[in-house]
């Protein structure tokens, strides 16, 4: 049945918090974010002010802190 799903776009997470949690899970599993703009967009959707010049690692740390609140 896997071939039926072939070519379908994955379903996006339902909320901003879900997107942030998915990002953190992927990073914890050993992934690295390849698109800093996407990380910044997730942070902004959580209500964080993010500079385009901020290091990705700093933004990820702020996202982690926001998820703990």
ROVEX-398387 format. One record per atom (N, C-alpha, C, O, CB): residue number from 1; residue in three letters; chain; atom name; x, y, z. Coordinates in steps of 0.1 Angstrom, whole numbers, plus 5000, padded with zeros to 4 digits. Glycine has a CB too. Example, Ala and Ser with C-alpha at 12.3 -4.5 7.8 and 13.67 -1.06 7.14 Angstrom:
2
1|ALA|A|N|5132|4943|5078
1|ALA|A|CA|5123|4955|5078
1|ALA|A|C|5132|4967|5078
1|ALA|A|O|5142|4967|5085
1|ALA|A|CB|5113|4955|5090
2|SER|A|N|5128|4978|5071
2|SER|A|CA|5137|4989|5071
2|SER|A|C|5129|5000|5079
2|SER|A|O|5134|5011|5080
2|SER|A|CB|5141|4994|5057
END
This chain:
69
1|UNK|A|N|5008|4988|5000
1|UNK|A|CA|5000|5000|5000
1|UNK|A|C|5009|5013|5000
1|UNK|A|O|5003|5024|4998
1|UNK|A|CB|4991|5000|5012
2|UNK|A|N|5021|5011|5002
2|UNK|A|CA|5030|5023|5002
2|UNK|A|C|5030|5030|4989
2|UNK|A|O|5032|5042|4988
2|UNK|A|CB|5044|5019|5006
3|UNK|A|N|5028|5023|4978
3|UNK|A|CA|5028|5029|4965
3|UNK|A|C|5016|5039|4963
3|UNK|A|O|5017|5048|4954
3|UNK|A|CB|5028|5019|4954
4|UNK|A|N|5005|5037|4970
4|UNK|A|CA|4994|5046|4969
4|UNK|A|C|4998|5060|4974
4|UNK|A|O|4993|5070|4969
4|UNK|A|CB|4982|5041|4977
5|UNK|A|N|5007|5061|4984
5|UNK|A|CA|5011|5073|4990
5|UNK|A|C|5022|5080|4981
5|UNK|A|O|5026|5091|4984
5|UNK|A|CB|5016|5072|5004
6|UNK|A|N|5027|5073|4972
6|UNK|A|CA|5038|5078|4963
6|UNK|A|C|5033|5090|4956
6|UNK|A|O|5023|5091|4950
6|UNK|A|CB|5042|5067|4953
7|UNK|A|N|5041|5101|4957
7|UNK|A|CA|5039|5113|4951
7|UNK|A|C|5030|5123|4959
7|UNK|A|O|5028|5135|4955
7|UNK|A|CB|5032|5110|4938
8|UNK|A|N|5024|5118|4970
8|UNK|A|CA|5016|5127|4978
8|UNK|A|C|5025|5136|4987
8|UNK|A|O|5035|5131|4992
8|UNK|A|CB|5006|5120|4986
9|UNK|A|N|5021|5148|4988
9|UNK|A|CA|5029|5157|4997
9|UNK|A|C|5026|5153|5012
9|UNK|A|O|5015|5150|5015
9|UNK|A|CB|5025|5172|4995
10|UNK|A|N|5036|5154|5020
10|UNK|A|CA|5034|5151|5034
10|UNK|A|C|5024|5161|5041
10|UNK|A|O|5024|5173|5037
10|UNK|A|CB|5047|5150|5042
11|UNK|A|N|5016|5157|5050
11|UNK|A|CA|5007|5165|5057
11|UNK|A|C|5015|5174|5067
11|UNK|A|O|5022|5169|5075
11|UNK|A|CB|4996|5158|5064
12|UNK|A|N|5014|5187|5066
12|UNK|A|CA|5021|5196|5075
12|UNK|A|C|5015|5195|5089
12|UNK|A|O|5004|5192|5091
12|UNK|A|CB|5020|5211|5070
13|UNK|A|N|5024|5198|5099
13|UNK|A|CA|5019|5198|5113
13|UNK|A|C|5008|5208|5114
13|UNK|A|O|5007|5218|5107
13|UNK|A|CB|5030|5200|5123
14|UNK|A|N|4999|5205|5124
14|UNK|A|CA|4987|5213|5125
14|UNK|A|C|4989|5227|5131
14|UNK|A|O|4981|5236|5129
14|UNK|A|CB|4977|5206|5133
15|UNK|A|N|4999|5229|5140
15|UNK|A|CA|5001|5242|5146
15|UNK|A|C|5015|5246|5146
15|UNK|A|O|5024|5239|5143
15|UNK|A|CB|4995|5241|5161
16|UNK|A|N|5017|5259|5150
16|UNK|A|CA|5031|5264|5151
16|UNK|A|C|5039|5257|5161
16|UNK|A|O|5051|5254|5159
16|UNK|A|CB|5031|5279|5154
17|UNK|A|N|5033|5253|5172
17|UNK|A|CA|5040|5246|5183
17|UNK|A|C|5044|5232|5178
17|UNK|A|O|5054|5227|5181
17|UNK|A|CB|5031|5245|5196
18|UNK|A|N|5035|5225|5170
18|UNK|A|CA|5038|5212|5165
18|UNK|A|C|5050|5213|5155
18|UNK|A|O|5059|5204|5155
18|UNK|A|CB|5026|5207|5157
19|UNK|A|N|5050|5224|5147
19|UNK|A|CA|5062|5226|5138
19|UNK|A|C|5075|5227|5146
19|UNK|A|O|5085|5222|5142
19|UNK|A|CB|5060|5238|5129
20|UNK|A|N|5074|5235|5157
20|UNK|A|CA|5086|5237|5165
20|UNK|A|C|5090|5224|5172
20|UNK|A|O|5102|5221|5172
20|UNK|A|CB|5083|5248|5176
21|UNK|A|N|5081|5217|5177
21|UNK|A|CA|5084|5204|5183
21|UNK|A|C|5090|5194|5173
21|UNK|A|O|5099|5187|5177
21|UNK|A|CB|5072|5198|5190
22|UNK|A|N|5085|5194|5161
22|UNK|A|CA|5090|5185|5151
22|UNK|A|C|5104|5189|5147
22|UNK|A|O|5113|5180|5145
22|UNK|A|CB|5081|5186|5138
23|UNK|A|N|5107|5202|5147
23|UNK|A|CA|5121|5207|5144
23|UNK|A|C|5130|5202|5155
23|UNK|A|O|5141|5197|5152
23|UNK|A|CB|5121|5222|5143
24|UNK|A|N|5127|5204|5167
24|UNK|A|CA|5135|5200|5178
24|UNK|A|C|5137|5185|5178
24|UNK|A|O|5149|5180|5181
24|UNK|A|CB|5129|5205|5192
25|UNK|A|N|5127|5177|5176
25|UNK|A|CA|5128|5162|5175
25|UNK|A|C|5138|5158|5164
25|UNK|A|O|5146|5149|5166
25|UNK|A|CB|5115|5156|5173
26|UNK|A|N|5137|5165|5153
26|UNK|A|CA|5146|5162|5142
26|UNK|A|C|5161|5165|5145
26|UNK|A|O|5170|5157|5142
26|UNK|A|CB|5142|5169|5129
27|UNK|A|N|5163|5176|5152
27|UNK|A|CA|5176|5180|5156
27|UNK|A|C|5182|5170|5166
27|UNK|A|O|5193|5166|5165
27|UNK|A|CB|5176|5195|5161
28|UNK|A|N|5173|5167|5176
28|UNK|A|CA|5178|5157|5186
28|UNK|A|C|5181|5144|5181
28|UNK|A|O|5189|5136|5186
28|UNK|A|CB|5167|5156|5197
29|UNK|A|N|5174|5140|5169
29|UNK|A|CA|5177|5127|5163
29|UNK|A|C|5190|5127|5154
29|UNK|A|O|5193|5117|5148
29|UNK|A|CB|5165|5123|5155
30|UNK|A|N|5196|5139|5154
30|UNK|A|CA|5209|5140|5147
30|UNK|A|C|5208|5148|5134
30|UNK|A|O|5218|5149|5127
30|UNK|A|CB|5214|5126|5143
31|UNK|A|N|5197|5154|5131
31|UNK|A|CA|5195|5162|5119
31|UNK|A|C|5201|5176|5121
31|UNK|A|O|5202|5180|5133
31|UNK|A|CB|5181|5163|5115
32|UNK|A|N|5204|5182|5110
32|UNK|A|CA|5209|5196|5111
32|UNK|A|C|5199|5204|5102
32|UNK|A|O|5196|5200|5091
32|UNK|A|CB|5224|5198|5107
33|UNK|A|N|5195|5216|5107
33|UNK|A|CA|5187|5224|5099
33|UNK|A|C|5195|5230|5087
33|UNK|A|O|5205|5237|5089
33|UNK|A|CB|5180|5235|5107
34|UNK|A|N|5190|5228|5075
34|UNK|A|CA|5197|5233|5063
34|UNK|A|C|5192|5246|5059
34|UNK|A|O|5199|5253|5051
34|UNK|A|CB|5196|5223|5052
35|UNK|A|N|5180|5250|5063
35|UNK|A|CA|5175|5263|5059
35|UNK|A|C|5172|5272|5071
35|UNK|A|O|5162|5271|5078
35|UNK|A|CB|5161|5260|5052
36|UNK|A|N|5182|5281|5074
36|UNK|A|CA|5180|5290|5085
36|UNK|A|C|5167|5299|5084
36|UNK|A|O|5162|5302|5095
36|UNK|A|CB|5192|5300|5086
37|UNK|A|N|5163|5302|5072
37|UNK|A|CA|5150|5310|5071
37|UNK|A|C|5138|5302|5077
37|UNK|A|O|5130|5308|5082
37|UNK|A|CB|5148|5314|5056
38|UNK|A|N|5138|5289|5075
38|UNK|A|CA|5127|5281|5080
38|UNK|A|C|5128|5281|5095
38|UNK|A|O|5117|5282|5102
38|UNK|A|CB|5128|5267|5074
39|UNK|A|N|5140|5280|5101
39|UNK|A|CA|5141|5280|5115
39|UNK|A|C|5136|5293|5121
39|UNK|A|O|5129|5294|5131
39|UNK|A|CB|5156|5277|5120
40|UNK|A|N|5140|5304|5114
40|UNK|A|CA|5136|5317|5118
40|UNK|A|C|5121|5319|5117
40|UNK|A|O|5115|5325|5126
40|UNK|A|CB|5143|5328|5110
41|UNK|A|N|5115|5313|5107
41|UNK|A|CA|5100|5314|5105
41|UNK|A|C|5093|5307|5116
41|UNK|A|O|5083|5312|5122
41|UNK|A|CB|5096|5309|5092
42|UNK|A|N|5098|5295|5120
42|UNK|A|CA|5092|5288|5131
42|UNK|A|C|5093|5296|5144
42|UNK|A|O|5084|5297|5152
42|UNK|A|CB|5099|5274|5133
43|UNK|A|N|5105|5302|5147
43|UNK|A|CA|5107|5310|5159
43|UNK|A|C|5097|5322|5159
43|UNK|A|O|5091|5325|5169
43|UNK|A|CB|5121|5315|5160
44|UNK|A|N|5096|5328|5148
44|UNK|A|CA|5087|5340|5147
44|UNK|A|C|5072|5336|5149
44|UNK|A|O|5065|5343|5155
44|UNK|A|CB|5088|5347|5133
45|UNK|A|N|5069|5324|5144
45|UNK|A|CA|5055|5319|5146
45|UNK|A|C|5052|5317|5161
45|UNK|A|O|5040|5316|5165
45|UNK|A|CB|5052|5307|5138
46|UNK|A|N|5063|5314|5169
46|UNK|A|CA|5061|5312|5183
46|UNK|A|C|5061|5326|5191
46|UNK|A|O|5059|5326|5203
46|UNK|A|CB|5072|5303|5189
47|UNK|A|N|5063|5337|5183
47|UNK|A|CA|5062|5350|5189
47|UNK|A|C|5076|5355|5193
47|UNK|A|O|5077|5365|5200
47|UNK|A|CB|5054|5349|5201
48|UNK|A|N|5087|5349|5189
48|UNK|A|CA|5100|5353|5192
48|UNK|A|C|5105|5363|5181
48|UNK|A|O|5102|5362|5169
48|UNK|A|CB|5110|5341|5193
49|UNK|A|N|5112|5373|5186
49|UNK|A|CA|5118|5383|5176
49|UNK|A|C|5132|5377|5173
49|UNK|A|O|5140|5374|5182
49|UNK|A|CB|5119|5397|5182
50|UNK|A|N|5134|5375|5160
50|UNK|A|CA|5147|5369|5155
50|UNK|A|C|5153|5378|5145
50|UNK|A|O|5147|5382|5135
50|UNK|A|CB|5144|5355|5150
51|UNK|A|N|5166|5380|5147
51|UNK|A|CA|5174|5387|5137
51|UNK|A|C|5178|5378|5126
51|UNK|A|O|5181|5366|5128
51|UNK|A|CB|5186|5394|5143
52|UNK|A|N|5178|5383|5114
52|UNK|A|CA|5183|5375|5102
52|UNK|A|C|5198|5371|5104
52|UNK|A|O|5202|5362|5097
52|UNK|A|CB|5180|5382|5089
53|UNK|A|N|5205|5379|5112
53|UNK|A|CA|5219|5376|5114
53|UNK|A|C|5222|5367|5126
53|UNK|A|O|5234|5364|5128
53|UNK|A|CB|5226|5390|5115
54|UNK|A|N|5212|5364|5133
54|UNK|A|CA|5214|5355|5145
54|UNK|A|C|5218|5341|5141
54|UNK|A|O|5213|5336|5131
54|UNK|A|CB|5201|5355|5154
55|UNK|A|N|5228|5336|5148
55|UNK|A|CA|5232|5322|5145
55|UNK|A|C|5220|5312|5147
55|UNK|A|O|5212|5314|5156
55|UNK|A|CB|5244|5318|5154
56|UNK|A|N|5220|5302|5138
56|UNK|A|CA|5209|5292|5139
56|UNK|A|C|5209|5285|5153
56|UNK|A|O|5198|5283|5158
56|UNK|A|CB|5210|5282|5128
57|UNK|A|N|5221|5283|5158
57|UNK|A|CA|5221|5276|5171
57|UNK|A|C|5215|5284|5182
57|UNK|A|O|5208|5278|5191
57|UNK|A|CB|5236|5273|5175
58|UNK|A|N|5216|5297|5181
58|UNK|A|CA|5210|5306|5191
58|UNK|A|C|5195|5306|5190
58|UNK|A|O|5188|5306|5200
58|UNK|A|CB|5216|5321|5190
59|UNK|A|N|5190|5306|5178
59|UNK|A|CA|5176|5306|5175
59|UNK|A|C|5170|5293|5180
59|UNK|A|O|5159|5292|5186
59|UNK|A|CB|5173|5308|5160
60|UNK|A|N|5177|5282|5178
60|UNK|A|CA|5172|5269|5182
60|UNK|A|C|5171|5268|5197
60|UNK|A|O|5162|5263|5203
60|UNK|A|CB|5181|5257|5177
61|UNK|A|N|5181|5274|5204
61|UNK|A|CA|5181|5274|5219
61|UNK|A|C|5169|5282|5224
61|UNK|A|O|5163|5279|5233
61|UNK|A|CB|5194|5280|5224
62|UNK|A|N|5166|5293|5217
62|UNK|A|CA|5154|5301|5221
62|UNK|A|C|5141|5294|5218
62|UNK|A|O|5132|5295|5226
62|UNK|A|CB|5154|5315|5213
63|UNK|A|N|5141|5286|5207
63|UNK|A|CA|5129|5278|5205
63|UNK|A|C|5127|5268|5215
63|UNK|A|O|5116|5265|5220
63|UNK|A|CB|5130|5271|5191
64|UNK|A|N|5138|5261|5219
64|UNK|A|CA|5137|5251|5230
64|UNK|A|C|5132|5257|5243
64|UNK|A|O|5123|5252|5250
64|UNK|A|CB|5151|5245|5233
65|UNK|A|N|5137|5269|5246
65|UNK|A|CA|5132|5276|5258
65|UNK|A|C|5117|5280|5257
65|UNK|A|O|5110|5279|5267
65|UNK|A|CB|5140|5289|5261
66|UNK|A|N|5113|5284|5246
66|UNK|A|CA|5099|5288|5244
66|UNK|A|C|5090|5275|5245
66|UNK|A|O|5079|5276|5250
66|UNK|A|CB|5097|5294|5230
67|UNK|A|N|5095|5264|5241
67|UNK|A|CA|5086|5252|5242
67|UNK|A|C|5085|5247|5256
67|UNK|A|O|5076|5240|5260
67|UNK|A|CB|5092|5241|5233
68|UNK|A|N|5095|5251|5265
68|UNK|A|CA|5095|5247|5279
68|UNK|A|C|5085|5255|5287
68|UNK|A|O|5081|5251|5298
68|UNK|A|CB|5108|5248|5285
69|UNK|A|N|5081|5267|5282
69|UNK|A|CA|5072|5275|5289
69|UNK|A|C|5058|5270|5288
69|UNK|A|O|5049|5276|5293
69|UNK|A|CB|5072|5289|5283
END
